[in-house]
Amino acid sequence: MIKPLFSKFLLLAGLALAIVHPLPAAEAAPRVAILGDSITFDGRWPTRVESALRGTPRFKDAEIVNFGLASETVSGLSEPGHAGGKFPRPCLFERLDRILDAYQPTLVLACYGMNDGIYQPLDPARSKAYEDGILKLKSAVEKRGATIVFITPPLHNADKPSEDPQRYDTVLDHDAEWLVARRADGWSVIDIRPDLKRDVTKAKQETPGFVYAKDGVHPGDQGHVFIATSICSQLWPLWKLPGEPQIADPKGIQILTQRNNLLKLAWLSHTKHLRPGVPAGLPLDDAKTQAAKLLSDYQKANP
């Protein structure tokens, strides 16, 4: 009789301990929000970064949504006559709370700066508006318990470099230097500009006539590959991801591009952005259903 009673005592004690110290639940899949302007909205670098992330156990089933919006700033500035006078540049903070409340990301990648100096020479007031916007973005994300990684802006007029001290790329250099300096305060910052400068120079040496961005702002396909490669190479040690980042093959990129565009437009519509000219997305539930099928297709093709 002693042994059964003792066993029963151990069982009850174990149950009590389990109540007081429950077993840890499996870690939920990350929810990644990618914020940025038209270069992000384009989707080519976000899709390639997504493909590399999905090659890791942590991000295999993650929810990854591109919330980029063309023309957008964090500075809140807009030049006179923007878009032919049709509308001023949108500011992220008009919609940020709606995104954070509805999507509830755990991780955020943010790439701003290209539009924030409104294509004018370096100016202390404009620089401060950008810096204040970045600080406000960081605070808003972290108040909701999420982690944010900042990405420096890409290159401007990389195909026609100039020594003119008034050139706009010096503004982006300045913004990037300010961001990188925040690492000393514990910020997570990815600086893509040195890699882009090196890759563009090399591409021009190897392929006469190579063009990074026809309009000086928006990279072509290879430019997006350069951006994605630089981001991944720095994101892996930052997030302590295993192995080396591998961008998917063209078939995989095609599937993820379809998924990216589907969810992007659905979430932009759901969170009620105000920028004219963006196609309406599907109702969110419909988009999620189709996106789940596309992710399954991708995972079957990329086991």
NORVEN-V853802 format. One record per residue. PSI is psi in degrees with one decimal (NA if undefined). Layout:
psi
PSI
PSI
//
This chain:
psi
-25.3
-43.6
-47.8
-40.6
-41.1
-41.7
-40.7
-38.4
-42.8
-40.3
-46.5
-38.5
-40.6
-40.5
-39.8
-42.3
-37.1
-33.7
-43.7
-39.0
75.0
150.8
141.1
136.5
155.7
140.5
129.6
149.9
139.0
152.1
107.4
126.3
130.6
117.4
146.1
-169.8
-149.8
-29.2
-32.3
-45.5
-35.8
-39.4
-12.2
-43.9
-39.9
-38.8
-39.7
-38.5
-43.2
-43.8
-39.8
-43.0
-40.1
-11.0
0.1
148.5
-38.2
-35.9
8.2
-44.0
17.7
154.1
122.9
117.8
133.7
113.4
15.9
147.8
124.6
141.9
-5.4
152.7
165.8
-10.1
-22.4
9.4
156.4
136.4
152.4
137.1
19.2
139.2
40.3
23.2
6.5
-37.0
149.5
165.8
134.3
150.9
134.7
-35.5
-11.3
-28.2
-7.7
-47.8
-38.8
-38.8
-49.6
-38.4
-40.3
-42.0
-30.2
62.4
153.6
-23.6
141.0
132.8
128.5
125.3
99.2
167.1
-35.7
-41.8
-11.9
-26.1
8.7
35.5
30.3
162.1
164.5
132.9
130.2
-39.3
-41.4
-39.2
-41.4
-36.2
-40.4
-47.6
-42.2
-38.1
-41.4
-43.7
-41.5
-40.3
-46.3
-45.5
-44.1
-41.2
-46.4
-27.3
-24.1
11.5
10.0
165.0
137.8
139.2
124.4
141.4
129.3
155.6
150.9
-171.7
151.4
131.7
45.4
-22.3
-13.3
65.0
145.0
149.7
2.8
120.5
-14.9
0.4
150.1
-28.1
-24.1
-28.8
-43.1
-35.7
-44.8
-45.7
-40.9
-41.8
-40.1
-44.2
-49.2
-35.8
-21.8
-12.4
-32.7
-21.3
8.1
7.3
151.0
112.5
129.4
121.5
103.8
-12.0
-43.9
-41.5
-42.3
-43.6
-43.4
-45.3
-38.9
-43.7
-45.9
-42.5
-38.0
-32.4
-38.6
-29.9
94.2
134.3
-1.7
136.2
123.7
-48.0
113.3
-37.0
6.6
-11.2
-54.7
113.2
152.0
-172.6
-45.2
-32.8
-39.4
-35.3
-43.8
-45.7
-49.9
-41.6
-42.8
-44.3
-48.9
-41.3
-27.4
-25.4
-34.4
-53.2
-29.3
-43.2
6.1
49.5
148.3
153.4
-159.8
141.7
134.5
116.0
139.8
163.3
170.3
-36.0
-44.1
-41.5
-38.0
-43.0
-46.6
-31.1
-42.5
-42.8
-43.4
-49.0
-38.6
-52.4
-36.6
-53.3
-36.0
-44.7
-36.6
-42.2
-42.2
-36.5
6.7
54.8
163.0
6.0
125.5
155.1
1.7
125.5
143.9
142.7
170.3
159.7
142.2
-41.9
-39.8
-42.5
-40.6
-39.1
-47.6
-37.1
-37.2
-40.6
-42.0
-38.3
-38.9
-42.9
-41.8
-44.7
-32.7
-36.3
-17.0
67.5
NA
//
